[in-house]
Amino acid sequence: HVSEELDEADAYIASRGLSPAIERLGWREFLPYEVLIASLARADVGLAMLHPEPRYMVARPTKFGEYAVAALPLVCSDFPSYRDYVSRYDCGLVAPAVNASALYEVLARLDNDPVLRREKSEGSGRAAAHQRWTAHAPTLLNAYRDIMPASL
């Protein structure tokens, strides 16, 4: 299933002549963290387009934090929790999860508007402070305390 979708996406990219403009890292294989970080420095935008499955719609992808640390404008699926994140930090744009034409329009908008891209990049950089463990530690510690037996 996933392999077929990747094949379809590869064919679409190739048929439109987009291959020179798109670097698909981690597309079919695991990327070591060092390679990921180096690749983010060369990127123009961070993409997090997930299908509207319940597990994706409620949990924020790790990519959000990686893109924030790299100060990349984020383009992600238009799920309520993702939209709230993008709005809170003014760090990107949303697009319908399974609409390639709409995604293209959002990407073209960022590509054609350097001021918008810079603003979203700055917002992403501001969001980075909220991606660190120190920002989440109190909430996590309280959650662990709530579920741990008192005898420990």
Phi and psi in radians as a Rosetta constraint file:
Dihedral C 1 N 2 CA 2 C 2 CIRCULARHARMONIC -1.136 0.35
Dihedral N 2 CA 2 C 2 N 3 CIRCULARHARMONIC -0.727 0.35
Dihedral C 2 N 3 CA 3 C 3 CIRCULARHARMONIC -1.048 0.35
Dihedral N 3 CA 3 C 3 N 4 CIRCULARHARMONIC -0.691 0.35
Dihedral C 3 N 4 CA 4 C 4 CIRCULARHARMONIC -1.132 0.35
Dihedral N 4 CA 4 C 4 N 5 CIRCULARHARMONIC -0.712 0.35
Dihedral C 4 N 5 CA 5 C 5 CIRCULARHARMONIC -1.123 0.35
Dihedral N 5 CA 5 C 5 N 6 CIRCULARHARMONIC -0.712 0.35
Dihedral C 5 N 6 CA 6 C 6 CIRCULARHARMONIC -1.136 0.35
Dihedral N 6 CA 6 C 6 N 7 CIRCULARHARMONIC -0.721 0.35
Dihedral C 6 N 7 CA 7 C 7 CIRCULARHARMONIC -1.054 0.35
Dihedral N 7 CA 7 C 7 N 8 CIRCULARHARMONIC -0.754 0.35
Dihedral C 7 N 8 CA 8 C 8 CIRCULARHARMONIC -1.106 0.35
Dihedral N 8 CA 8 C 8 N 9 CIRCULARHARMONIC -0.753 0.35
Dihedral C 8 N 9 CA 9 C 9 CIRCULARHARMONIC -1.142 0.35
Dihedral N 9 CA 9 C 9 N 10 CIRCULARHARMONIC -0.740 0.35
Dihedral C 9 N 10 CA 10 C 10 CIRCULARHARMONIC -1.038 0.35
Dihedral N 10 CA 10 C 10 N 11 CIRCULARHARMONIC -0.759 0.35
Dihedral C 10 N 11 CA 11 C 11 CIRCULARHARMONIC -1.111 0.35
Dihedral N 11 CA 11 C 11 N 12 CIRCULARHARMONIC -0.726 0.35
Dihedral C 11 N 12 CA 12 C 12 CIRCULARHARMONIC -1.087 0.35
Dihedral N 12 CA 12 C 12 N 13 CIRCULARHARMONIC -0.823 0.35
Dihedral C 12 N 13 CA 13 C 13 CIRCULARHARMONIC -1.063 0.35
Dihedral N 13 CA 13 C 13 N 14 CIRCULARHARMONIC -0.788 0.35
Dihedral C 13 N 14 CA 14 C 14 CIRCULARHARMONIC -1.156 0.35
Dihedral N 14 CA 14 C 14 N 15 CIRCULARHARMONIC -0.740 0.35
Dihedral C 14 N 15 CA 15 C 15 CIRCULARHARMONIC -1.162 0.35
Dihedral N 15 CA 15 C 15 N 16 CIRCULARHARMONIC -0.420 0.35
Dihedral C 15 N 16 CA 16 C 16 CIRCULARHARMONIC -1.664 0.35
Dihedral N 16 CA 16 C 16 N 17 CIRCULARHARMONIC 0.024 0.35
Dihedral C 16 N 17 CA 17 C 17 CIRCULARHARMONIC 1.231 0.35
Dihedral N 17 CA 17 C 17 N 18 CIRCULARHARMONIC 0.454 0.35
Dihedral C 17 N 18 CA 18 C 18 CIRCULARHARMONIC -1.601 0.35
Dihedral N 18 CA 18 C 18 N 19 CIRCULARHARMONIC -0.139 0.35
Dihedral C 18 N 19 CA 19 C 19 CIRCULARHARMONIC -0.906 0.35
Dihedral N 19 CA 19 C 19 N 20 CIRCULARHARMONIC -0.732 0.35
Dihedral C 19 N 20 CA 20 C 20 CIRCULARHARMONIC -1.133 0.35
Dihedral N 20 CA 20 C 20 N 21 CIRCULARHARMONIC -0.390 0.35
Dihedral C 20 N 21 CA 21 C 21 CIRCULARHARMONIC -1.694 0.35
Dihedral N 21 CA 21 C 21 N 22 CIRCULARHARMONIC -0.145 0.35
Dihedral C 21 N 22 CA 22 C 22 CIRCULARHARMONIC -2.140 0.35
Dihedral N 22 CA 22 C 22 N 23 CIRCULARHARMONIC 2.142 0.35
Dihedral C 22 N 23 CA 23 C 23 CIRCULARHARMONIC -1.865 0.35
Dihedral N 23 CA 23 C 23 N 24 CIRCULARHARMONIC 2.026 0.35
Dihedral C 23 N 24 CA 24 C 24 CIRCULARHARMONIC -1.737 0.35
Dihedral N 24 CA 24 C 24 N 25 CIRCULARHARMONIC 1.492 0.35
Dihedral C 24 N 25 CA 25 C 25 CIRCULARHARMONIC -1.540 0.35
Dihedral N 25 CA 25 C 25 N 26 CIRCULARHARMONIC 2.389 0.35
Dihedral C 25 N 26 CA 26 C 26 CIRCULARHARMONIC 1.236 0.35
Dihedral N 26 CA 26 C 26 N 27 CIRCULARHARMONIC 0.257 0.35
Dihedral C 26 N 27 CA 27 C 27 CIRCULARHARMONIC -1.106 0.35
Dihedral N 27 CA 27 C 27 N 28 CIRCULARHARMONIC -0.795 0.35
Dihedral C 27 N 28 CA 28 C 28 CIRCULARHARMONIC -2.224 0.35
Dihedral N 28 CA 28 C 28 N 29 CIRCULARHARMONIC 0.022 0.35
Dihedral C 28 N 29 CA 29 C 29 CIRCULARHARMONIC -2.555 0.35
Dihedral N 29 CA 29 C 29 N 30 CIRCULARHARMONIC 2.820 0.35
Dihedral C 29 N 30 CA 30 C 30 CIRCULARHARMONIC -1.235 0.35
Dihedral N 30 CA 30 C 30 N 31 CIRCULARHARMONIC 2.424 0.35
Dihedral C 30 N 31 CA 31 C 31 CIRCULARHARMONIC -1.861 0.35
Dihedral N 31 CA 31 C 31 N 32 CIRCULARHARMONIC 2.205 0.35
Dihedral C 31 N 32 CA 32 C 32 CIRCULARHARMONIC -1.055 0.35
Dihedral N 32 CA 32 C 32 N 33 CIRCULARHARMONIC 2.571 0.35
Dihedral C 32 N 33 CA 33 C 33 CIRCULARHARMONIC -0.974 0.35
Dihedral N 33 CA 33 C 33 N 34 CIRCULARHARMONIC -0.717 0.35
Dihedral C 33 N 34 CA 34 C 34 CIRCULARHARMONIC -1.071 0.35
Dihedral N 34 CA 34 C 34 N 35 CIRCULARHARMONIC -0.677 0.35
Dihedral C 34 N 35 CA 35 C 35 CIRCULARHARMONIC -1.186 0.35
Dihedral N 35 CA 35 C 35 N 36 CIRCULARHARMONIC -0.715 0.35
Dihedral C 35 N 36 CA 36 C 36 CIRCULARHARMONIC -1.043 0.35
Dihedral N 36 CA 36 C 36 N 37 CIRCULARHARMONIC -0.877 0.35
Dihedral C 36 N 37 CA 37 C 37 CIRCULARHARMONIC -1.062 0.35
Dihedral N 37 CA 37 C 37 N 38 CIRCULARHARMONIC -0.756 0.35
Dihedral C 37 N 38 CA 38 C 38 CIRCULARHARMONIC -1.112 0.35
Dihedral N 38 CA 38 C 38 N 39 CIRCULARHARMONIC -0.658 0.35
Dihedral C 38 N 39 CA 39 C 39 CIRCULARHARMONIC -1.209 0.35
Dihedral N 39 CA 39 C 39 N 40 CIRCULARHARMONIC -0.603 0.35
Dihedral C 39 N 40 CA 40 C 40 CIRCULARHARMONIC -1.103 0.35
Dihedral N 40 CA 40 C 40 N 41 CIRCULARHARMONIC -0.537 0.35
Dihedral C 40 N 41 CA 41 C 41 CIRCULARHARMONIC -1.170 0.35
Dihedral N 41 CA 41 C 41 N 42 CIRCULARHARMONIC -0.374 0.35
Dihedral C 41 N 42 CA 42 C 42 CIRCULARHARMONIC -1.693 0.35
Dihedral N 42 CA 42 C 42 N 43 CIRCULARHARMONIC -0.101 0.35
Dihedral C 42 N 43 CA 43 C 43 CIRCULARHARMONIC -1.475 0.35
Dihedral N 43 CA 43 C 43 N 44 CIRCULARHARMONIC 2.730 0.35
Dihedral C 43 N 44 CA 44 C 44 CIRCULARHARMONIC -1.786 0.35
Dihedral N 44 CA 44 C 44 N 45 CIRCULARHARMONIC -0.457 0.35
Dihedral C 44 N 45 CA 45 C 45 CIRCULARHARMONIC -2.662 0.35
Dihedral N 45 CA 45 C 45 N 46 CIRCULARHARMONIC 2.609 0.35
Dihedral C 45 N 46 CA 46 C 46 CIRCULARHARMONIC -1.798 0.35
Dihedral N 46 CA 46 C 46 N 47 CIRCULARHARMONIC 2.177 0.35
Dihedral C 46 N 47 CA 47 C 47 CIRCULARHARMONIC -1.858 0.35
Dihedral N 47 CA 47 C 47 N 48 CIRCULARHARMONIC 2.279 0.35
Dihedral C 47 N 48 CA 48 C 48 CIRCULARHARMONIC -2.406 0.35
Dihedral N 48 CA 48 C 48 N 49 CIRCULARHARMONIC 1.223 0.35
Dihedral C 48 N 49 CA 49 C 49 CIRCULARHARMONIC -1.689 0.35
Dihedral N 49 CA 49 C 49 N 50 CIRCULARHARMONIC 1.808 0.35
Dihedral C 49 N 50 CA 50 C 50 CIRCULARHARMONIC -1.938 0.35
Dihedral N 50 CA 50 C 50 N 51 CIRCULARHARMONIC 2.679 0.35
Dihedral C 50 N 51 CA 51 C 51 CIRCULARHARMONIC -1.236 0.35
Dihedral N 51 CA 51 C 51 N 52 CIRCULARHARMONIC 2.659 0.35
Dihedral C 51 N 52 CA 52 C 52 CIRCULARHARMONIC -1.328 0.35
Dihedral N 52 CA 52 C 52 N 53 CIRCULARHARMONIC 1.131 0.35
Dihedral C 52 N 53 CA 53 C 53 CIRCULARHARMONIC -1.742 0.35
Dihedral N 53 CA 53 C 53 N 54 CIRCULARHARMONIC 2.540 0.35
Dihedral C 53 N 54 CA 54 C 54 CIRCULARHARMONIC -0.892 0.35
Dihedral N 54 CA 54 C 54 N 55 CIRCULARHARMONIC -0.745 0.35
Dihedral C 54 N 55 CA 55 C 55 CIRCULARHARMONIC -1.134 0.35
Dihedral N 55 CA 55 C 55 N 56 CIRCULARHARMONIC -0.548 0.35
Dihedral C 55 N 56 CA 56 C 56 CIRCULARHARMONIC -1.410 0.35
Dihedral N 56 CA 56 C 56 N 57 CIRCULARHARMONIC -0.541 0.35
Dihedral C 56 N 57 CA 57 C 57 CIRCULARHARMONIC -1.286 0.35
Dihedral N 57 CA 57 C 57 N 58 CIRCULARHARMONIC -0.342 0.35
Dihedral C 57 N 58 CA 58 C 58 CIRCULARHARMONIC -1.858 0.35
Dihedral N 58 CA 58 C 58 N 59 CIRCULARHARMONIC -0.502 0.35
Dihedral C 58 N 59 CA 59 C 59 CIRCULARHARMONIC -1.731 0.35
Dihedral N 59 CA 59 C 59 N 60 CIRCULARHARMONIC 2.322 0.35
Dihedral C 59 N 60 CA 60 C 60 CIRCULARHARMONIC -1.382 0.35
Dihedral N 60 CA 60 C 60 N 61 CIRCULARHARMONIC 2.271 0.35
Dihedral C 60 N 61 CA 61 C 61 CIRCULARHARMONIC -1.148 0.35
Dihedral N 61 CA 61 C 61 N 62 CIRCULARHARMONIC 2.596 0.35
Dihedral C 61 N 62 CA 62 C 62 CIRCULARHARMONIC -0.983 0.35
Dihedral N 62 CA 62 C 62 N 63 CIRCULARHARMONIC -0.539 0.35
Dihedral C 62 N 63 CA 63 C 63 CIRCULARHARMONIC -0.964 0.35
Dihedral N 63 CA 63 C 63 N 64 CIRCULARHARMONIC -0.583 0.35
Dihedral C 63 N 64 CA 64 C 64 CIRCULARHARMONIC -0.985 0.35
Dihedral N 64 CA 64 C 64 N 65 CIRCULARHARMONIC -0.814 0.35
Dihedral C 64 N 65 CA 65 C 65 CIRCULARHARMONIC -1.164 0.35
Dihedral N 65 CA 65 C 65 N 66 CIRCULARHARMONIC -0.716 0.35
Dihedral C 65 N 66 CA 66 C 66 CIRCULARHARMONIC -1.105 0.35
Dihedral N 66 CA 66 C 66 N 67 CIRCULARHARMONIC -0.749 0.35
Dihedral C 66 N 67 CA 67 C 67 CIRCULARHARMONIC -1.177 0.35
Dihedral N 67 CA 67 C 67 N 68 CIRCULARHARMONIC -0.658 0.35
Dihedral C 67 N 68 CA 68 C 68 CIRCULARHARMONIC -1.107 0.35
Dihedral N 68 CA 68 C 68 N 69 CIRCULARHARMONIC -0.805 0.35
Dihedral C 68 N 69 CA 69 C 69 CIRCULARHARMONIC -1.060 0.35
Dihedral N 69 CA 69 C 69 N 70 CIRCULARHARMONIC -0.581 0.35
Dihedral C 69 N 70 CA 70 C 70 CIRCULARHARMONIC -1.497 0.35
Dihedral N 70 CA 70 C 70 N 71 CIRCULARHARMONIC 0.002 0.35
Dihedral C 70 N 71 CA 71 C 71 CIRCULARHARMONIC 0.966 0.35
Dihedral N 71 CA 71 C 71 N 72 CIRCULARHARMONIC 0.708 0.35
Dihedral C 71 N 72 CA 72 C 72 CIRCULARHARMONIC -1.623 0.35
Dihedral N 72 CA 72 C 72 N 73 CIRCULARHARMONIC 2.384 0.35
Dihedral C 72 N 73 CA 73 C 73 CIRCULARHARMONIC -1.082 0.35
Dihedral N 73 CA 73 C 73 N 74 CIRCULARHARMONIC 2.428 0.35
Dihedral C 73 N 74 CA 74 C 74 CIRCULARHARMONIC -1.727 0.35
Dihedral N 74 CA 74 C 74 N 75 CIRCULARHARMONIC 2.366 0.35
Dihedral C 74 N 75 CA 75 C 75 CIRCULARHARMONIC -2.140 0.35
Dihedral N 75 CA 75 C 75 N 76 CIRCULARHARMONIC 2.088 0.35
Dihedral C 75 N 76 CA 76 C 76 CIRCULARHARMONIC -2.420 0.35
Dihedral N 76 CA 76 C 76 N 77 CIRCULARHARMONIC 2.950 0.35
Dihedral C 76 N 77 CA 77 C 77 CIRCULARHARMONIC -1.037 0.35
Dihedral N 77 CA 77 C 77 N 78 CIRCULARHARMONIC 2.529 0.35
Dihedral C 77 N 78 CA 78 C 78 CIRCULARHARMONIC -1.481 0.35
Dihedral N 78 CA 78 C 78 N 79 CIRCULARHARMONIC 1.270 0.35
Dihedral C 78 N 79 CA 79 C 79 CIRCULARHARMONIC -1.806 0.35
Dihedral N 79 CA 79 C 79 N 80 CIRCULARHARMONIC 2.611 0.35
Dihedral C 79 N 80 CA 80 C 80 CIRCULARHARMONIC -0.912 0.35
Dihedral N 80 CA 80 C 80 N 81 CIRCULARHARMONIC -0.808 0.35
Dihedral C 80 N 81 CA 81 C 81 CIRCULARHARMONIC -1.199 0.35
Dihedral N 81 CA 81 C 81 N 82 CIRCULARHARMONIC -0.585 0.35
Dihedral C 81 N 82 CA 82 C 82 CIRCULARHARMONIC -1.232 0.35
Dihedral N 82 CA 82 C 82 N 83 CIRCULARHARMONIC -0.751 0.35
Dihedral C 82 N 83 CA 83 C 83 CIRCULARHARMONIC -1.059 0.35
Dihedral N 83 CA 83 C 83 N 84 CIRCULARHARMONIC -0.713 0.35
Dihedral C 83 N 84 CA 84 C 84 CIRCULARHARMONIC -1.080 0.35
Dihedral N 84 CA 84 C 84 N 85 CIRCULARHARMONIC -0.749 0.35
Dihedral C 84 N 85 CA 85 C 85 CIRCULARHARMONIC -1.076 0.35
Dihedral N 85 CA 85 C 85 N 86 CIRCULARHARMONIC -0.885 0.35
Dihedral C 85 N 86 CA 86 C 86 CIRCULARHARMONIC -1.040 0.35
Dihedral N 86 CA 86 C 86 N 87 CIRCULARHARMONIC -0.720 0.35
Dihedral C 86 N 87 CA 87 C 87 CIRCULARHARMONIC -1.202 0.35
Dihedral N 87 CA 87 C 87 N 88 CIRCULARHARMONIC -0.757 0.35
Dihedral C 87 N 88 CA 88 C 88 CIRCULARHARMONIC -1.032 0.35
Dihedral N 88 CA 88 C 88 N 89 CIRCULARHARMONIC -0.736 0.35
Dihedral C 88 N 89 CA 89 C 89 CIRCULARHARMONIC -1.802 0.35
Dihedral N 89 CA 89 C 89 N 90 CIRCULARHARMONIC -0.048 0.35
Dihedral C 89 N 90 CA 90 C 90 CIRCULARHARMONIC 0.845 0.35
Dihedral N 90 CA 90 C 90 N 91 CIRCULARHARMONIC 0.906 0.35
Dihedral C 90 N 91 CA 91 C 91 CIRCULARHARMONIC -1.979 0.35
Dihedral N 91 CA 91 C 91 N 92 CIRCULARHARMONIC 0.132 0.35
Dihedral C 91 N 92 CA 92 C 92 CIRCULARHARMONIC 3.041 0.35
Dihedral N 92 CA 92 C 92 N 93 CIRCULARHARMONIC -2.799 0.35
Dihedral C 92 N 93 CA 93 C 93 CIRCULARHARMONIC -2.345 0.35
Dihedral N 93 CA 93 C 93 N 94 CIRCULARHARMONIC 2.732 0.35
Dihedral C 93 N 94 CA 94 C 94 CIRCULARHARMONIC -1.959 0.35
Dihedral N 94 CA 94 C 94 N 95 CIRCULARHARMONIC 2.737 0.35
Dihedral C 94 N 95 CA 95 C 95 CIRCULARHARMONIC -2.491 0.35
Dihedral N 95 CA 95 C 95 N 96 CIRCULARHARMONIC 2.646 0.35
Dihedral C 95 N 96 CA 96 C 96 CIRCULARHARMONIC -0.961 0.35
Dihedral N 96 CA 96 C 96 N 97 CIRCULARHARMONIC 2.434 0.35
Dihedral C 96 N 97 CA 97 C 97 CIRCULARHARMONIC -1.053 0.35
Dihedral N 97 CA 97 C 97 N 98 CIRCULARHARMONIC -0.605 0.35
Dihedral C 97 N 98 CA 98 C 98 CIRCULARHARMONIC -2.193 0.35
Dihedral N 98 CA 98 C 98 N 99 CIRCULARHARMONIC 0.670 0.35
Dihedral C 98 N 99 CA 99 C 99 CIRCULARHARMONIC -2.224 0.35
Dihedral N 99 CA 99 C 99 N 100 CIRCULARHARMONIC 1.668 0.35
Dihedral C 99 N 100 CA 100 C 100 CIRCULARHARMONIC -1.071 0.35
Dihedral N 100 CA 100 C 100 N 101 CIRCULARHARMONIC -0.650 0.35
Dihedral C 100 N 101 CA 101 C 101 CIRCULARHARMONIC -1.123 0.35
Dihedral N 101 CA 101 C 101 N 102 CIRCULARHARMONIC -0.754 0.35
Dihedral C 101 N 102 CA 102 C 102 CIRCULARHARMONIC -1.150 0.35
Dihedral N 102 CA 102 C 102 N 103 CIRCULARHARMONIC -0.676 0.35
Dihedral C 102 N 103 CA 103 C 103 CIRCULARHARMONIC -1.088 0.35
Dihedral N 103 CA 103 C 103 N 104 CIRCULARHARMONIC -0.776 0.35
Dihedral C 103 N 104 CA 104 C 104 CIRCULARHARMONIC -1.003 0.35
Dihedral N 104 CA 104 C 104 N 105 CIRCULARHARMONIC -0.773 0.35
Dihedral C 104 N 105 CA 105 C 105 CIRCULARHARMONIC -1.061 0.35
Dihedral N 105 CA 105 C 105 N 106 CIRCULARHARMONIC -0.726 0.35
Dihedral C 105 N 106 CA 106 C 106 CIRCULARHARMONIC -1.142 0.35
Dihedral N 106 CA 106 C 106 N 107 CIRCULARHARMONIC -0.781 0.35
Dihedral C 106 N 107 CA 107 C 107 CIRCULARHARMONIC -1.121 0.35
Dihedral N 107 CA 107 C 107 N 108 CIRCULARHARMONIC -0.705 0.35
Dihedral C 107 N 108 CA 108 C 108 CIRCULARHARMONIC -1.123 0.35
Dihedral N 108 CA 108 C 108 N 109 CIRCULARHARMONIC -0.666 0.35
Dihedral C 108 N 109 CA 109 C 109 CIRCULARHARMONIC -1.054 0.35
Dihedral N 109 CA 109 C 109 N 110 CIRCULARHARMONIC -0.788 0.35
Dihedral C 109 N 110 CA 110 C 110 CIRCULARHARMONIC -1.147 0.35
Dihedral N 110 CA 110 C 110 N 111 CIRCULARHARMONIC -0.708 0.35
Dihedral C 110 N 111 CA 111 C 111 CIRCULARHARMONIC -1.140 0.35
Dihedral N 111 CA 111 C 111 N 112 CIRCULARHARMONIC -0.653 0.35
Dihedral C 111 N 112 CA 112 C 112 CIRCULARHARMONIC -1.518 0.35
Dihedral N 112 CA 112 C 112 N 113 CIRCULARHARMONIC -0.118 0.35
Dihedral C 112 N 113 CA 113 C 113 CIRCULARHARMONIC -2.248 0.35
Dihedral N 113 CA 113 C 113 N 114 CIRCULARHARMONIC 1.530 0.35
Dihedral C 113 N 114 CA 114 C 114 CIRCULARHARMONIC -1.071 0.35
Dihedral N 114 CA 114 C 114 N 115 CIRCULARHARMONIC -0.512 0.35
Dihedral C 114 N 115 CA 115 C 115 CIRCULARHARMONIC -1.188 0.35
Dihedral N 115 CA 115 C 115 N 116 CIRCULARHARMONIC -0.807 0.35
Dihedral C 115 N 116 CA 116 C 116 CIRCULARHARMONIC -1.062 0.35
Dihedral N 116 CA 116 C 116 N 117 CIRCULARHARMONIC -0.778 0.35
Dihedral C 116 N 117 CA 117 C 117 CIRCULARHARMONIC -1.067 0.35
Dihedral N 117 CA 117 C 117 N 118 CIRCULARHARMONIC -0.744 0.35
Dihedral C 117 N 118 CA 118 C 118 CIRCULARHARMONIC -1.123 0.35
Dihedral N 118 CA 118 C 118 N 119 CIRCULARHARMONIC -0.751 0.35
Dihedral C 118 N 119 CA 119 C 119 CIRCULARHARMONIC -1.060 0.35
Dihedral N 119 CA 119 C 119 N 120 CIRCULARHARMONIC -0.768 0.35
Dihedral C 119 N 120 CA 120 C 120 CIRCULARHARMONIC -1.212 0.35
Dihedral N 120 CA 120 C 120 N 121 CIRCULARHARMONIC -0.607 0.35
Dihedral C 120 N 121 CA 121 C 121 CIRCULARHARMONIC -1.127 0.35
Dihedral N 121 CA 121 C 121 N 122 CIRCULARHARMONIC -0.752 0.35
Dihedral C 121 N 122 CA 122 C 122 CIRCULARHARMONIC -1.108 0.35
Dihedral N 122 CA 122 C 122 N 123 CIRCULARHARMONIC -0.704 0.35
Dihedral C 122 N 123 CA 123 C 123 CIRCULARHARMONIC -1.101 0.35
Dihedral N 123 CA 123 C 123 N 124 CIRCULARHARMONIC -0.690 0.35
Dihedral C 123 N 124 CA 124 C 124 CIRCULARHARMONIC -1.103 0.35
Dihedral N 124 CA 124 C 124 N 125 CIRCULARHARMONIC -0.724 0.35
Dihedral C 124 N 125 CA 125 C 125 CIRCULARHARMONIC -1.068 0.35
Dihedral N 125 CA 125 C 125 N 126 CIRCULARHARMONIC -0.692 0.35
Dihedral C 125 N 126 CA 126 C 126 CIRCULARHARMONIC -1.154 0.35
Dihedral N 126 CA 126 C 126 N 127 CIRCULARHARMONIC -0.609 0.35
Dihedral C 126 N 127 CA 127 C 127 CIRCULARHARMONIC -1.156 0.35
Dihedral N 127 CA 127 C 127 N 128 CIRCULARHARMONIC -0.425 0.35
Dihedral C 127 N 128 CA 128 C 128 CIRCULARHARMONIC -0.996 0.35
Dihedral N 128 CA 128 C 128 N 129 CIRCULARHARMONIC -0.642 0.35
Dihedral C 128 N 129 CA 129 C 129 CIRCULARHARMONIC -1.076 0.35
Dihedral N 129 CA 129 C 129 N 130 CIRCULARHARMONIC -0.435 0.35
Dihedral C 129 N 130 CA 130 C 130 CIRCULARHARMONIC -1.600 0.35
Dihedral N 130 CA 130 C 130 N 131 CIRCULARHARMONIC 0.020 0.35
Dihedral C 130 N 131 CA 131 C 131 CIRCULARHARMONIC -1.720 0.35
Dihedral N 131 CA 131 C 131 N 132 CIRCULARHARMONIC -0.103 0.35
Dihedral C 131 N 132 CA 132 C 132 CIRCULARHARMONIC -1.401 0.35
Dihedral N 132 CA 132 C 132 N 133 CIRCULARHARMONIC 2.656 0.35
Dihedral C 132 N 133 CA 133 C 133 CIRCULARHARMONIC -1.007 0.35
Dihedral N 133 CA 133 C 133 N 134 CIRCULARHARMONIC -0.619 0.35
Dihedral C 133 N 134 CA 134 C 134 CIRCULARHARMONIC -1.056 0.35
Dihedral N 134 CA 134 C 134 N 135 CIRCULARHARMONIC -0.521 0.35
Dihedral C 134 N 135 CA 135 C 135 CIRCULARHARMONIC -1.273 0.35
Dihedral N 135 CA 135 C 135 N 136 CIRCULARHARMONIC -0.461 0.35
Dihedral C 135 N 136 CA 136 C 136 CIRCULARHARMONIC -1.841 0.35
Dihedral N 136 CA 136 C 136 N 137 CIRCULARHARMONIC -0.190 0.35
Dihedral C 136 N 137 CA 137 C 137 CIRCULARHARMONIC -0.975 0.35
Dihedral N 137 CA 137 C 137 N 138 CIRCULARHARMONIC -0.847 0.35
Dihedral C 137 N 138 CA 138 C 138 CIRCULARHARMONIC -1.036 0.35
Dihedral N 138 CA 138 C 138 N 139 CIRCULARHARMONIC -0.741 0.35
Dihedral C 138 N 139 CA 139 C 139 CIRCULARHARMONIC -1.117 0.35
Dihedral N 139 CA 139 C 139 N 140 CIRCULARHARMONIC -0.782 0.35
Dihedral C 139 N 140 CA 140 C 140 CIRCULARHARMONIC -1.133 0.35
Dihedral N 140 CA 140 C 140 N 141 CIRCULARHARMONIC -0.788 0.35
Dihedral C 140 N 141 CA 141 C 141 CIRCULARHARMONIC -1.058 0.35
Dihedral N 141 CA 141 C 141 N 142 CIRCULARHARMONIC -0.741 0.35
Dihedral C 141 N 142 CA 142 C 142 CIRCULARHARMONIC -1.117 0.35
Dihedral N 142 CA 142 C 142 N 143 CIRCULARHARMONIC -0.695 0.35
Dihedral C 142 N 143 CA 143 C 143 CIRCULARHARMONIC -1.110 0.35
Dihedral N 143 CA 143 C 143 N 144 CIRCULARHARMONIC -0.755 0.35
Dihedral C 143 N 144 CA 144 C 144 CIRCULARHARMONIC -1.114 0.35
Dihedral N 144 CA 144 C 144 N 145 CIRCULARHARMONIC -0.702 0.35
Dihedral C 144 N 145 CA 145 C 145 CIRCULARHARMONIC -1.109 0.35
Dihedral N 145 CA 145 C 145 N 146 CIRCULARHARMONIC -0.634 0.35
Dihedral C 145 N 146 CA 146 C 146 CIRCULARHARMONIC -1.172 0.35
Dihedral N 146 CA 146 C 146 N 147 CIRCULARHARMONIC -0.589 0.35
Dihedral C 146 N 147 CA 147 C 147 CIRCULARHARMONIC -1.709 0.35
Dihedral N 147 CA 147 C 147 N 148 CIRCULARHARMONIC -0.234 0.35
Dihedral C 147 N 148 CA 148 C 148 CIRCULARHARMONIC -1.391 0.35
Dihedral N 148 CA 148 C 148 N 149 CIRCULARHARMONIC 2.482 0.35
Dihedral C 148 N 149 CA 149 C 149 CIRCULARHARMONIC -1.102 0.35
Dihedral N 149 CA 149 C 149 N 150 CIRCULARHARMONIC 2.516 0.35
Dihedral C 149 N 150 CA 150 C 150 CIRCULARHARMONIC -1.104 0.35
Dihedral N 150 CA 150 C 150 N 151 CIRCULARHARMONIC -0.397 0.35
Dihedral C 150 N 151 CA 151 C 151 CIRCULARHARMONIC -1.286 0.35
Dihedral N 151 CA 151 C 151 N 152 CIRCULARHARMONIC -0.239 0.35
